[in-house]
C-alpha cells in the first residue's frame, strides 16, 4: 500500500483537506472519502458522463482525474449546485420536462448543463446537444433533457417576477 497524500481543495465552496492514495480517482474520493454520493459511478472509463464535476470552471469526468491532481483547485459537484433549500432551476426543469428516470445519469447531466450555462447563458439547441454529447442516458431520451436545459437557460436569463406585480 502506498503512502497517503494530503490534498487541500475547495469542494462546493467549502475548504477541505483529505488523505488519499496517489492512485485514487477523484470520483472514488468524492464518494468514499468525502461522502458526496451524488456523483455517480457509471462506466469508470470516461465514456458516460455520470461522474461529471466542474474543476476550476472546466467540466471533467471525475473517474479520469486523480484526486491528488485537485490539490489547490475548486470543485463543484451536484451537491454544490443544489441550494440548501429547494432545487436549482436546472433540477426543477428536469422534473418539469420529465428529463430523468432511473437517475444514474441525471447528476452528470445537471452538472454538465450548469457548466454550459455558466459559459453560454443563451445556448442554441445545437450547442446544448454538442455540450451534453459526453453524457449518456439509457432511459429518458435526449430531447427531454435538451428541452429542460433550454427552459432552464431561459428562466435564468429572465428575472423572477415580484410577487403581486403584473407581468
DSSP file (Angstrom, degrees, kcal/mol; ACC not computed):
  #  RESIDUE AA STRUCTURE BP1 BP2  ACC     N-H-->O    O-->H-N    N-H-->O    O-->H-N    TCO  KAPPA ALPHA  PHI   PSI    X-CA   Y-CA   Z-CA
    1    1 A X              0   0    0      0, 0.0     2,-0.1     0, 0.0     3,-0.1   0.000 360.0 360.0 360.0 132.7    0.0    0.0    0.0
    2    2 A X        -     0   0    0      1,-0.1     2,-0.1     0, 0.0    21,-0.0  -0.393 360.0 -89.2 -82.1 160.7    1.4    3.4   -0.9
    3    3 A X        -     0   0    0     -2,-0.1    19,-0.6     1,-0.1     2,-0.2  -0.368  45.6-113.2 -67.1 145.8    1.6    6.3    1.4
    4    4 A X  E     -A   21   0A   0     17,-0.2     2,-0.4    -3,-0.1    17,-0.2  -0.491  24.8-138.7 -81.1 153.1   -1.4    8.6    1.5
    5    5 A X  E     -A   20   0A   0     15,-3.4    15,-2.0    -2,-0.2     2,-0.5  -0.899  10.9-127.8-113.6 138.6   -1.1   12.2    0.3
    6    6 A X  E     -A   19   0A   0     -2,-0.4     2,-0.4    13,-0.2    13,-0.2  -0.771  28.8-168.7 -86.8 125.4   -2.7   15.2    1.9
    7    7 A X  E     -A   18   0A   0     11,-2.9    11,-2.0    -2,-0.5     2,-0.4  -0.951   9.8-161.0-119.0 134.2   -4.8   17.2   -0.5
    8    8 A X  E     +A   17   0A   0     -2,-0.4    64,-4.0     9,-0.2    65,-0.4  -0.948  28.4 145.1-111.1 133.2   -6.3   20.7    0.1
    9    9 A X  E     -A   16   0A   0      7,-2.5     7,-3.2    -2,-0.4     2,-0.6  -0.952  50.1-112.9-155.1 172.0   -9.2   21.8   -2.1
   10   10 A X  E     -Ab  15  74A   0     63,-2.6    65,-3.4    -2,-0.3     2,-0.6  -0.958  35.1-176.3-113.3 110.0  -12.3   23.8   -2.2
   11   11 A X  E >  S-Ab  14  75A   0      3,-2.5     3,-0.6    -2,-0.6    65,-0.2  -0.937  70.8 -17.1-113.9 118.6  -15.2   21.4   -2.7
   12   12 A X  T 3  S-     0   0    0     63,-3.2    -1,-0.2    -2,-0.6    64,-0.1   0.908 128.9 -52.0  54.7  46.8  -18.7   23.0   -3.1
   13   13 A X  T 3  S+     0   0    0     62,-0.4     2,-0.4    -3,-0.2    -1,-0.2   0.727 117.2 111.4  64.6  25.8  -17.5   26.3   -1.7
   14   14 A X  E <   -A   11   0A   0     -3,-0.6    -3,-2.5     2,-0.0     2,-0.4  -0.994  69.5-126.1-129.8 127.8  -16.0   24.7    1.4
   15   15 A X  E     +A   10   0A   0     -2,-0.4     2,-0.3    -5,-0.2    -5,-0.2  -0.580  42.2 171.3 -72.1 126.4  -12.3   24.4    2.1
   16   16 A X  E     -A    9   0A   0     -7,-3.2    -7,-2.5    -2,-0.4     2,-0.3  -0.909  24.4-162.9-133.5 159.1  -11.4   20.8    2.7
   17   17 A X  E     +A    8   0A   0     -2,-0.3     2,-0.3    -9,-0.2    -9,-0.2  -0.990  17.8 167.8-138.8 146.7   -8.4   18.6    3.2
   18   18 A X  E     -A    7   0A   0    -11,-2.0   -11,-2.9    -2,-0.3     2,-0.4  -0.981  31.8-119.1-152.3 159.6   -8.3   14.8    2.9
   19   19 A X  E     +A    6   0A   0     -2,-0.3     2,-0.3   -13,-0.2   -13,-0.2  -0.864  38.6 162.6-101.5 136.9   -5.9   11.9    2.7
   20   20 A X  E     -A    5   0A   0    -15,-2.0   -15,-3.4    -2,-0.4     2,-0.2  -0.983  41.2-103.6-147.8 159.4   -5.9    9.7   -0.4
   21   21 A X  E >   -A    4   0A   0     -2,-0.3     3,-1.9   -17,-0.2    47,-0.2  -0.594  36.9-117.3 -78.0 146.5   -3.7    7.2   -2.1
   22   22 A X  T 3  S+     0   0    0    -19,-0.6    46,-0.2     1,-0.3    -1,-0.1   0.744 113.7  55.2 -57.6 -23.3   -2.0    8.6   -5.2
   23   23 A X  T 3  S+     0   0    0     43,-0.1    -1,-0.3    44,-0.1     2,-0.2   0.561  82.7 110.4 -86.2  -9.9   -3.9    6.0   -7.4
   24   24 A X    <   -     0   0    0     -3,-1.9    43,-2.6     1,-0.1    44,-0.4  -0.459  64.9-130.5 -75.8 135.1   -7.4    7.0   -6.2
   25   25 A X  B  >  -E   66   0B   0     41,-0.3     4,-2.1    -2,-0.2    41,-0.3  -0.383  21.2-115.3 -75.0 159.0   -9.6    8.8   -8.7
   26   26 A X  H  > S+     0   0    0     39,-3.2     4,-3.0    36,-0.7     5,-0.2   0.895 118.0  56.8 -59.6 -39.7  -11.4   12.0   -7.8
   27   27 A X  H  > S+     0   0    0     35,-2.1     4,-2.3    38,-0.4     5,-0.3   0.931 106.4  48.4 -57.4 -47.4  -14.7   10.0   -8.1
   28   28 A X  H  >>S+     0   0    0     34,-0.3     4,-3.0     1,-0.2     5,-0.6   0.908 114.3  45.8 -61.4 -43.0  -13.6    7.4   -5.6
   29   29 A X  I  X>S+     0   0    0     -4,-2.1     5,-2.8     3,-0.2     4,-1.6   0.914 110.9  52.4 -69.2 -42.4  -12.5   10.1   -3.1
   30   30 A X  I  <5S+     0   0    0     -4,-3.0     6,-3.1     3,-0.2    -2,-0.2   0.938 121.6  31.8 -57.7 -46.4  -15.7   12.2   -3.6
   31   31 A X  I  <5S+     0   0    0     -4,-2.3     4,-0.3     4,-0.2    -2,-0.2   0.946 130.9  29.4 -77.6 -50.2  -17.9    9.2   -2.9
   32   32 A X  I  <5S+     0   0    0     -4,-3.0    -3,-0.2    -5,-0.3    -2,-0.2   0.780 131.8  27.0 -90.1 -28.6  -15.9    7.1   -0.4
   33   33 A X  I  <<S+     0   0    0     -4,-1.6    -3,-0.2    -5,-0.6    -4,-0.1   0.849 130.6  33.5 -99.5 -45.8  -13.9    9.6    1.5
   34   34 A X  S   <S-     0   0    0     -5,-2.8    -3,-0.2     2,-0.1    -4,-0.2   0.632  96.3-129.8 -88.8 -15.0  -15.9   12.8    1.3
   35   35 A X        +     0   0    0     -6,-0.4     2,-1.3    -4,-0.3    -4,-0.2   0.696  59.2 141.6  74.5  18.6  -19.4   11.1    1.4
   36   36 A X    >   +     0   0    0     -6,-3.1     3,-0.8    -7,-0.2    -1,-0.2  -0.688  16.5 165.4 -93.7  83.4  -20.6   13.1   -1.7
   37   37 A X  T 3   +     0   0    0     -2,-1.3    -1,-0.2     1,-0.2    -6,-0.1   0.389  51.5  89.0 -87.1   4.1  -22.5   10.2   -3.3
   38   38 A X  T 3  S+     0   0    0      2,-0.1     2,-0.5    -3,-0.1    -1,-0.2   0.840  71.1  81.9 -67.6 -32.3  -24.5   12.4   -5.8
   39   39 A X  S <  S-     0   0    0     -3,-0.8     2,-0.2    68,-0.1    12,-0.2  -0.646  83.9-141.9 -73.5 123.3  -21.7   12.0   -8.3
   40   40 A X        -     0   0    0     10,-1.5     2,-0.7    -2,-0.5    -2,-0.1  -0.613  10.7-132.7 -99.3 148.3  -22.4    8.6   -9.8
   41   41 A X        +     0   0    0     -2,-0.2    -1,-0.0     1,-0.2    -2,-0.0  -0.871  42.3 149.8 -91.6 116.7  -20.1    5.8  -11.0
   42   42 A X  S    S-     0   0    0     -2,-0.7    -1,-0.2    63,-0.0    63,-0.0   0.654  73.5 -11.0-109.3 -87.5  -21.3    4.7  -14.4
   43   43 A X  S    S-     0   0    0      0, 0.0    -2,-0.1     0, 0.0     0, 0.0   0.741  71.5-144.3 -91.5 -26.2  -18.6    3.3  -16.8
   44   44 A X  S    S+     0   0    0      1,-0.1    -3,-0.0     0, 0.0   -17,-0.0   0.685  84.3  79.5  64.6  20.9  -15.5    4.2  -14.8
   45   45 A X  S    S-     0   0    0     19,-0.0    -1,-0.1     0, 0.0    16,-0.0   0.170 110.0 -98.5-140.8  20.0  -13.6    4.9  -18.1
   46   46 A X  S    S+     0   0    0      1,-0.0    15,-0.1    14,-0.0    18,-0.0   0.616  93.6 105.3  81.4  13.4  -14.8    8.4  -19.1
   47   47 A X  S    S+     0   0    0      1,-0.1    -1,-0.0    88,-0.0    14,-0.0   0.687  75.4  43.0-100.0 -19.2  -17.5    7.4  -21.6
   48   48 A X  S    S-     0   0    0     87,-0.1    88,-2.9    88,-0.0    -1,-0.1   0.751  81.7-139.3-106.2 -24.4  -20.8    8.0  -19.9
   49   49 A X    >   +     0   0    0     86,-0.2     3,-1.7     1,-0.1    63,-0.2   0.474  62.9 125.9  81.5   0.7  -20.5   11.4  -18.0
   50   50 A X  T 3  S+     0   0    0      1,-0.3   -10,-1.5    58,-0.1    58,-0.2   0.770  75.0  50.7 -63.4 -23.7  -22.4   10.2  -14.9
   51   51 A X  T 3  S+     0   0    0    -12,-0.2    11,-1.6    56,-0.1    -1,-0.3   0.150  80.8 149.4-100.0  18.6  -19.4   11.3  -12.8
   52   52 A X  E <   +C   61   0A   0     -3,-1.7     2,-0.3     9,-0.2     9,-0.2  -0.267  14.1 164.3 -59.5 133.8  -19.2   14.8  -14.3
   53   53 A X  E     -C   60   0A   0      7,-2.4     7,-2.9    24,-0.1     2,-0.6  -0.905  37.5-114.0-138.4 167.0  -17.9   17.6  -12.0
   54   54 A X  E     -CD  59  76A   0     22,-2.4    22,-2.6    -2,-0.3     2,-0.5  -0.937  27.3-171.5-108.3 122.5  -16.6   21.1  -12.5
   55   55 A X  E >  S-CD  58  75A   0      3,-3.1     3,-2.3    -2,-0.6    20,-0.2  -0.959  75.0 -25.5-116.6 115.7  -13.0   21.7  -11.7
   56   56 A X  T 3  S-     0   0    0     18,-3.3    -1,-0.2    -2,-0.5    19,-0.1   0.877 128.9 -48.1  46.7  43.5  -11.8   25.3  -11.8
   57   57 A X  T 3  S+     0   0    0     17,-0.3     2,-0.4     1,-0.2    -1,-0.3   0.340 117.1 111.8  86.5  -7.0  -14.7   26.1  -14.2
   58   58 A X  E <   -C   55   0A   0     -3,-2.3    -3,-3.1     0, 0.0     2,-0.4  -0.841  68.4-124.1-105.0 137.3  -13.9   23.1  -16.6
   59   59 A X  E     +C   54   0A   0     -2,-0.4     2,-0.3    -5,-0.2    -5,-0.2  -0.642  41.6 169.6 -76.3 126.7  -16.2   20.1  -17.0
   60   60 A X  E     -C   53   0A   0     -7,-2.9    -7,-2.4    -2,-0.4     2,-0.7  -0.960  41.6-115.2-137.5 155.8  -14.4   16.9  -16.2
   61   61 A X  E >   -C   52   0A   0     -2,-0.3     3,-1.9    -9,-0.2     4,-0.4  -0.834  25.0-151.6 -86.3 116.3  -15.1   13.2  -15.7
   62   62 A X  T 3  S+     0   0    0    -11,-1.6   -35,-2.1    -2,-0.7   -36,-0.7   0.659  91.7  65.5 -69.4 -13.8  -14.1   12.6  -12.1
   63   63 A X  T 3  S+     0   0    0    -37,-0.2    -1,-0.3     1,-0.2   -11,-0.0   0.658 102.0  50.0 -77.3 -14.8  -13.3    9.0  -12.9
   64   64 A X  S <  S+     0   0    0     -3,-1.9     2,-0.4   -39,-0.1    -1,-0.2   0.447  99.5  71.8-103.6  -1.8  -10.5   10.1  -15.2
   65   65 A X  S    S-     0   0    0     -3,-0.4   -39,-3.2    -4,-0.4   -38,-0.4  -0.934  79.4-124.0-117.5 137.9   -8.7   12.5  -12.8
   66   66 A X  B >   -E   25   0B   0     -2,-0.4     3,-1.4   -41,-0.3     4,-0.3  -0.542  18.5-127.6 -76.6 143.8   -6.6   11.6   -9.8
   67   67 A X  G >  S+     0   0    0    -43,-2.6     3,-1.6     1,-0.3     4,-0.1   0.841 108.7  62.4 -60.8 -33.2   -7.7   13.1   -6.5
   68   68 A X  G >  S+     0   0    0    -44,-0.4     3,-1.1     1,-0.3    -1,-0.3   0.749  93.0  66.6 -64.9 -21.3   -4.1   14.3   -5.9
   69   69 A X  G <  S+     0   0    0     -3,-1.4    -1,-0.3     1,-0.2    -2,-0.2   0.627  89.7  64.0 -74.3 -13.1   -4.5   16.5   -9.1
   70   70 A X  G X   +     0   0    0     -3,-1.6     3,-2.9    -4,-0.3    -1,-0.2   0.418  67.6 136.2 -92.7   4.2   -7.1   18.7   -7.5
   71   71 A X  T <  S+     0   0    0     -3,-1.1   -62,-0.2     1,-0.3     3,-0.1  -0.305  81.9   5.9 -52.9 123.4   -4.8   20.0   -4.8
   72   72 A X  T 3  S+     0   0    0    -64,-4.0    -1,-0.3     1,-0.3   -63,-0.2   0.497 109.5 116.8  80.8   4.8   -5.5   23.7   -4.6
   73   73 A X    <   -     0   0    0     -3,-2.9   -63,-2.6   -65,-0.4     2,-0.5  -0.536  64.6-118.8-104.3 169.9   -8.4   23.6   -7.0
   74   74 A X  E     -b   10   0A   0    -65,-0.2   -18,-3.3    -2,-0.2     2,-0.4  -0.936  28.9-170.1-110.9 126.7  -12.1   24.4   -6.8
   75   75 A X  E     -bD  11  55A   0    -65,-3.4   -63,-3.2    -2,-0.5     2,-0.5  -0.938   9.0-164.5-120.6 137.5  -14.6   21.5   -7.4
   76   76 A X  E     + D   0  54A   0    -22,-2.6   -22,-2.4    -2,-0.4     2,-0.2  -0.988  12.6 179.1-120.7 125.0  -18.3   21.7   -7.8
   77   77 A X    >>  -     0   0    0     -2,-0.5     4,-0.9   -24,-0.2     3,-0.8  -0.535  50.8 -87.5-108.5-179.7  -20.4   18.5   -7.6
   78   78 A X  H >> S+     0   0    0      1,-0.3     4,-1.7   -26,-0.2     3,-0.6   0.858 129.4  58.3 -57.5 -35.0  -24.1   18.0   -7.9
   79   79 A X  H 34 S+     0   0    0      1,-0.2    -1,-0.3     2,-0.2   -42,-0.0   0.832 103.3  52.8 -65.1 -30.4  -24.4   18.7   -4.1
   80   80 A X  H <4 S+     0   0    0     -3,-0.8    -1,-0.2     1,-0.2    -2,-0.2   0.674 108.0  50.7 -77.7 -17.9  -22.7   22.1   -4.7
   81   81 A X  H << S+     0   0    0     -4,-0.9     2,-0.4    -3,-0.6    -2,-0.2   0.812  92.7  85.2 -85.7 -34.0  -25.3   23.0   -7.4
   82   82 A X  S  < S-     0   0    0     -4,-1.7     5,-0.1     6,-0.1     4,-0.1  -0.557  81.4-129.4 -72.9 121.1  -28.3   22.2   -5.2
   83   83 A X        -     0   0    0     -2,-0.4     5,-0.1     2,-0.1    -2,-0.1  -0.276  22.7-110.4 -66.1 158.3  -29.3   25.1   -3.0
   84   84 A X  S    S+     0   0    0      1,-0.2     2,-0.5     3,-0.1    -1,-0.1   0.862 108.7  37.1 -58.3 -35.9  -29.7   24.4    0.8
   85   85 A X  S    S-     0   0    0      2,-0.0    -1,-0.2     0, 0.0    -2,-0.1  -0.976 121.5 -18.5-120.1 128.6  -33.5   24.9    0.3
   86   86 A X  S    S-     0   0    0     -2,-0.5     2,-0.3    -4,-0.1     0, 0.0  -0.391  90.7 -52.4  83.2-157.6  -35.4   23.8   -2.7
   87   87 A X        -     0   0    0     -5,-0.1     2,-0.1    -2,-0.1    -5,-0.1  -0.869  45.2-108.5-122.0 152.7  -34.0   22.9   -6.1
   88   88 A X     >  -     0   0    0     -2,-0.3     4,-2.4     1,-0.1     3,-0.3  -0.475  41.8-108.8 -69.7 153.2  -31.7   24.6   -8.6
   89   89 A X  H  > S+     0   0    0      1,-0.2     4,-2.6     2,-0.2     5,-0.2   0.845 120.5  56.4 -57.8 -34.4  -33.6   25.8  -11.7
   90   90 A X  H  > S+     0   0    0      2,-0.2     4,-2.2     1,-0.2    -1,-0.2   0.931 108.0  47.0 -62.5 -43.7  -31.9   23.0  -13.7
   91   91 A X  H  > S+     0   0    0     -3,-0.3     4,-1.9     1,-0.2    -2,-0.2   0.915 112.4  50.1 -63.2 -42.5  -33.2   20.4  -11.3
   92   92 A X  H  X S+     0   0    0     -4,-2.4     4,-2.7     1,-0.2    -2,-0.2   0.910 111.0  48.6 -62.4 -42.8  -36.7   21.9  -11.4
   93   93 A X  H  X S+     0   0    0     -4,-2.6     4,-2.3     2,-0.2    -1,-0.2   0.849 106.5  56.3 -69.4 -33.5  -36.7   21.9  -15.2
   94   94 A X  H  <>S+     0   0    0     -4,-2.2     5,-3.0     2,-0.2     6,-0.3   0.909 111.5  44.8 -61.4 -40.4  -35.6   18.3  -15.4
   95   95 A X  H ><5S+     0   0    0     -4,-1.9     3,-1.4     3,-0.2    -2,-0.2   0.945 113.0  49.6 -66.4 -47.9  -38.6   17.4  -13.2
   96   96 A X  H 3<5S+     0   0    0     -4,-2.7    -2,-0.2     1,-0.3    -1,-0.2   0.849 117.0  40.9 -61.2 -35.4  -41.0   19.6  -15.2
   97   97 A X  T 3<5S-     0   0    0     -4,-2.3    -1,-0.3    -5,-0.2    -2,-0.2   0.310 107.7-123.0 -95.2   8.7  -39.8   18.1  -18.5
   98   98 A X  T < 5 +     0   0    0     -3,-1.4    -3,-0.2    -4,-0.2    47,-0.1   0.920  55.4 157.3  45.8  50.8  -39.6   14.5  -17.2
   99   99 A X      < +     0   0    0     -5,-3.0     2,-0.3    45,-0.2    -1,-0.2   0.026  50.9  56.6 -94.1  26.7  -36.0   14.5  -18.2
  100  100 A X        +     0   0    0     -6,-0.3    37,-0.0    -5,-0.1     0, 0.0  -0.993  43.2 156.5-152.2 152.6  -35.0   11.8  -15.8
  101  101 A X  S    S+     0   0    0     -2,-0.3    -1,-0.1     0, 0.0    -2,-0.1   0.285  80.9  18.3-136.9 -82.5  -36.0    8.2  -15.0
  102  102 A X  S    S-     0   0    0      1,-0.1    -2,-0.0     4,-0.0     0, 0.0   0.807  88.4-137.7 -73.0 -26.4  -33.5    5.9  -13.2
  103  103 A X  S  > S+     0   0    0      3,-0.0     4,-0.7     1,-0.0    -1,-0.1   0.342  70.4 113.0  93.5  -6.9  -31.3    8.8  -12.0
  104  104 A X  T  4 S+     0   0    0      1,-0.2     4,-0.4     2,-0.1   -64,-0.2   0.929  89.2  32.3 -64.6 -43.6  -27.9    7.4  -12.7
  105  105 A X  T  > S+     0   0    0      1,-0.2     4,-2.3     2,-0.1     3,-0.3   0.694  98.5  87.3 -85.1 -19.5  -27.1    9.9  -15.4
  106  106 A X  H  > S+     0   0    0      1,-0.2     4,-2.6     2,-0.2     5,-0.2   0.872  86.0  48.7 -56.5 -49.2  -29.1   12.8  -14.0
  107  107 A X  H  X S+     0   0    0     -4,-0.7     4,-2.6     1,-0.2    -1,-0.2   0.917 113.3  49.3 -58.3 -40.8  -26.4   14.4  -11.7
  108  108 A X  H  > S+     0   0    0     -4,-0.4     4,-2.6    -3,-0.3    -1,-0.2   0.907 111.5  48.3 -64.2 -41.5  -23.9   14.3  -14.5
  109  109 A X  H  X S+     0   0    0     -4,-2.3     4,-2.8     2,-0.2    -1,-0.2   0.912 112.7  48.3 -63.9 -42.2  -26.3   15.9  -17.0
  110  110 A X  H  X S+     0   0    0     -4,-2.6     4,-2.4    -5,-0.2    -2,-0.2   0.914 112.9  47.2 -67.2 -42.0  -27.2   18.6  -14.5
  111  111 A X  H  X S+     0   0    0     -4,-2.6     4,-2.3    -5,-0.2    -2,-0.2   0.927 114.3  47.8 -63.4 -44.2  -23.5   19.4  -13.7
  112  112 A X  H  X S+     0   0    0     -4,-2.6     4,-2.2    -5,-0.2    -2,-0.2   0.913 112.1  49.4 -62.7 -42.2  -22.7   19.4  -17.4
  113  113 A X  H  X S+     0   0    0     -4,-2.8     4,-2.9     2,-0.2     5,-0.2   0.887 109.2  52.6 -64.6 -38.6  -25.6   21.7  -18.1
  114  114 A X  H  X S+     0   0    0     -4,-2.4     4,-2.2     2,-0.2    -2,-0.2   0.923 109.0  49.4 -62.0 -44.2  -24.6   24.0  -15.3
  115  115 A X  H  X S+     0   0    0     -4,-2.3     4,-1.4     2,-0.2    -2,-0.2   0.898 112.3  49.3 -61.7 -40.0  -21.1   24.2  -16.8
  116  116 A X  H  X S+     0   0    0     -4,-2.2     4,-3.9     1,-0.2     3,-0.4   0.954 112.4  45.7 -61.7 -51.4  -22.6   25.0  -20.2
  117  117 A X  H  < S+     0   0    0     -4,-2.9    -2,-0.2     1,-0.2    -1,-0.2   0.784 107.7  58.1 -69.2 -26.7  -24.9   27.7  -18.8
  118  118 A X  H  < S+     0   0    0     -4,-2.2    -1,-0.2    -5,-0.2     3,-0.2   0.879 119.2  31.2 -64.9 -36.6  -22.1   29.3  -16.8
  119  119 A X  H  < S+     0   0    0     -4,-1.4     2,-0.4    -3,-0.4    -2,-0.2   0.868 135.2  25.1 -88.6 -41.0  -20.2   29.7  -20.1
  120  120 A X    ><  -     0   0    0     -4,-3.9     3,-0.7    -5,-0.2    -1,-0.3  -0.828  62.7-179.4-128.7  90.3  -23.0   30.2  -22.5
  121  121 A X  T 3  S+     0   0    0     -2,-0.4     2,-0.2     1,-0.3    36,-0.1   0.701  84.5  40.1 -66.3 -18.5  -26.1   31.7  -20.8
  122  122 A X  T 3  S+     0   0    0     35,-0.0    -1,-0.3    32,-0.0    28,-0.1  -0.533  84.0 175.6-127.8  65.6  -28.2   31.7  -24.0
  123  123 A X    <   -     0   0    0     -3,-0.7     2,-0.1    -2,-0.2    30,-0.0  -0.337  26.6-126.2 -75.7 153.0  -27.2   28.5  -25.8
  124  124 A X     >  -     0   0    0      1,-0.1     4,-2.3    -2,-0.1     5,-0.2  -0.456  31.4-105.6 -82.5 166.4  -28.7   27.2  -29.0
  125  125 A X  H  > S+     0   0    0      1,-0.2     4,-2.6     2,-0.2     5,-0.2   0.899 123.4  53.3 -60.0 -39.5  -30.2   23.8  -29.2
  126  126 A X  H  > S+     0   0    0      2,-0.2     4,-2.5     1,-0.2    -1,-0.2   0.907 107.7  50.3 -62.9 -42.2  -27.2   22.7  -31.2
  127  127 A X  H  > S+     0   0    0      2,-0.2     4,-2.9     1,-0.2     5,-0.2   0.917 111.0  49.2 -61.7 -42.8  -24.8   24.0  -28.5
  128  128 A X  H  X S+     0   0    0     -4,-2.3     4,-2.3     2,-0.2    -2,-0.2   0.948 112.1  47.9 -61.9 -48.0  -26.8   22.1  -25.8
  129  129 A X  H  < S+     0   0    0     -4,-2.6     4,-0.2     1,-0.2    -2,-0.2   0.907 115.3  44.7 -61.4 -42.7  -26.7   18.9  -27.8
  130  130 A X  H >< S+     0   0    0     -4,-2.5     3,-1.2     1,-0.2     4,-0.2   0.921 112.9  50.6 -67.2 -43.2  -23.0   19.2  -28.5
  131  131 A X  H >< S+     0   0    0     -4,-2.9     3,-0.6     1,-0.3    -2,-0.2   0.873 114.6  43.7 -63.4 -37.3  -22.1   20.2  -24.9
  132  132 A X  G >< S+     0   0    0     -4,-2.3     3,-2.0    -5,-0.2    -1,-0.3   0.361  82.1 103.2 -90.5   6.3  -24.0   17.2  -23.5
  133  133 A X  G <  S+     0   0    0     -3,-1.2    -1,-0.2     1,-0.3    -2,-0.1   0.731  74.3  61.5 -62.6 -22.0  -22.7   14.7  -26.0
  134  134 A X  G <  S+     0   0    0     -3,-0.6     2,-0.5    -4,-0.2    -1,-0.3   0.424  92.3  79.8 -83.9   1.8  -20.3   13.3  -23.4
  135  135 A X    <   -     0   0    0     -3,-2.0     2,-0.4   -86,-0.1   -86,-0.2  -0.937  67.5-156.3-113.5 130.7  -23.2   12.3  -21.2
  136  136 A X        -     0   0    0    -88,-2.9     2,-0.4    -2,-0.5   -27,-0.1  -0.848   9.1-172.6-110.3 142.2  -25.2    9.1  -21.9
  137  137 A X        -     0   0    0     -2,-0.4     5,-0.1     1,-0.1     4,-0.0  -0.999  10.3-176.6-131.2 130.7  -28.7    8.2  -20.9
  138  138 A X  S    S+     0   0    0     -2,-0.4    -1,-0.1     3,-0.1    -2,-0.0   0.561  81.2  36.4 -99.0 -10.6  -30.3    4.8  -21.4
  139  139 A X  S    S+     0   0    0      2,-0.0   -39,-0.1     0, 0.0    -2,-0.0   0.861 111.9  38.4-109.0 -49.2  -33.8    5.6  -20.2
  140  140 A X  S    S-     0   0    0    -41,-0.1     4,-0.2     1,-0.1   -40,-0.1   0.885  88.0-122.0 -86.6 -43.1  -35.1    9.1  -20.9
  141  141 A X     >  -     0   0    0      1,-0.1     4,-0.8   -42,-0.1     3,-0.4   0.087  23.2-103.7  97.3 140.9  -34.1   10.2  -24.4
  142  142 A X  H  > S+     0   0    0      1,-0.2     4,-2.9     2,-0.2     5,-0.2   0.732 106.7  72.6 -76.4 -24.5  -32.2   13.3  -25.1
  143  143 A X  H  > S+     0   0    0      1,-0.2     4,-2.6     2,-0.2    -1,-0.2   0.915  99.2  48.0 -60.4 -43.1  -34.9   15.5  -26.4
  144  144 A X  H  > S+     0   0    0     -3,-0.4     4,-2.2     2,-0.2    -1,-0.2   0.887 112.8  49.5 -63.9 -38.4  -36.5   16.0  -22.9
  145  145 A X  H  X S+     0   0    0     -4,-0.8     4,-2.2     2,-0.2    -2,-0.2   0.931 111.4  48.1 -66.1 -45.8  -33.1   16.7  -21.4
  146  146 A X  H  X S+     0   0    0     -4,-2.9     4,-2.5     1,-0.2    -2,-0.2   0.920 112.0  49.8 -61.6 -43.9  -32.3   19.3  -24.1
  147  147 A X  H  X S+     0   0    0     -4,-2.6     4,-2.4    -5,-0.2    -1,-0.2   0.892 109.7  51.8 -62.3 -39.5  -35.7   20.9  -23.6
  148  148 A X  H  X S+     0   0    0     -4,-2.2     4,-2.3     2,-0.2    -1,-0.2   0.909 111.0  47.3 -63.8 -41.5  -35.1   21.1  -19.9
  149  149 A X  H  X S+     0   0    0     -4,-2.2     4,-2.5     2,-0.2    -2,-0.2   0.918 112.6  48.5 -67.6 -43.3  -31.7   22.8  -20.3
  150  150 A X  H  X S+     0   0    0     -4,-2.5     4,-2.1     2,-0.2    -2,-0.2   0.900 112.8  48.6 -63.2 -40.2  -33.1   25.3  -22.8
  151  151 A X  H  X S+     0   0    0     -4,-2.4     4,-2.3     2,-0.2    -2,-0.2   0.903 111.1  50.3 -66.0 -41.1  -36.0   26.1  -20.5
  152  152 A X  H  X S+     0   0    0     -4,-2.3     4,-2.6     2,-0.2    -2,-0.2   0.907 108.8  52.5 -63.0 -41.3  -33.6   26.5  -17.5
  153  153 A X  H  X S+     0   0    0     -4,-2.5     4,-1.6     1,-0.2    -2,-0.2   0.923 110.1  48.2 -60.2 -44.4  -31.4   28.8  -19.6
  154  154 A X  H  X S+     0   0    0     -4,-2.1     4,-1.5     1,-0.2    -1,-0.2   0.907 112.2  49.3 -63.1 -41.8  -34.5   31.0  -20.4
  155  155 A X  H  < S+     0   0    0     -4,-2.3    -2,-0.2     1,-0.2    -1,-0.2   0.891 110.1  50.7 -64.9 -39.8  -35.6   31.0  -16.7
  156  156 A X  H  < S+     0   0    0     -4,-2.6    -1,-0.2     1,-0.2    -2,-0.2   0.808 110.2  50.5 -69.4 -28.6  -32.1   32.0  -15.6
  157  157 A X  H  < S+     0   0    0     -4,-1.6     2,-0.5    -5,-0.2    -1,-0.2   0.799 102.0  67.8 -79.1 -29.1  -31.9   34.9  -18.1
  158  158 A X  S  < S-     0   0    0     -4,-1.5     3,-0.1    -5,-0.1     2,-0.0  -0.786  88.8-118.7 -97.2 133.1  -35.3   36.4  -17.1
  159  159 A X        -     0   0    0     -2,-0.5     2,-0.1     1,-0.1    -2,-0.1  -0.360  34.3-102.9 -67.2 145.8  -35.7   38.0  -13.7
  160  160 A X        -     0   0    0      1,-0.1    -1,-0.1    -4,-0.1     2,-0.1  -0.441  41.2-108.5 -66.0 137.9  -38.3   36.4  -11.4
  161  161 A X        -     0   0    0     -2,-0.1     2,-0.3     1,-0.1    -1,-0.1  -0.380  32.0-111.6 -67.2 147.3  -41.4   38.5  -11.2
  162  162 A X    >   -     0   0    0      4,-0.1     3,-2.6     1,-0.1    -1,-0.1  -0.641  43.2 -96.7 -79.1 134.3  -42.0   40.3   -8.0
  163  163 A X  T 3  S+     0   0    0     -2,-0.3    -1,-0.1     1,-0.3     3,-0.1  -0.233 109.8  14.5 -55.4 131.0  -45.0   38.9   -6.1
  164  164 A X  T 3  S+     0   0    0      1,-0.3     2,-0.3    -3,-0.0    -1,-0.3   0.323  97.6 123.7  87.6  -8.5  -48.1   40.8   -6.8
  165  165 A X    <   -     0   0    0     -3,-2.6    -1,-0.3     1,-0.1     2,-0.2  -0.668  65.9-116.1 -87.4 140.8  -46.6   42.6   -9.8
  166  166 A X              0   0    0     -2,-0.3    -4,-0.1     1,-0.1    -1,-0.1  -0.517 360.0 360.0 -73.3 140.3  -48.4   42.4  -13.1
  167  167 A X              0   0    0     -2,-0.2    -1,-0.1    -6,-0.1    -2,-0.0   0.502 360.0 360.0 -67.3 360.0  -46.4   40.6  -15.9
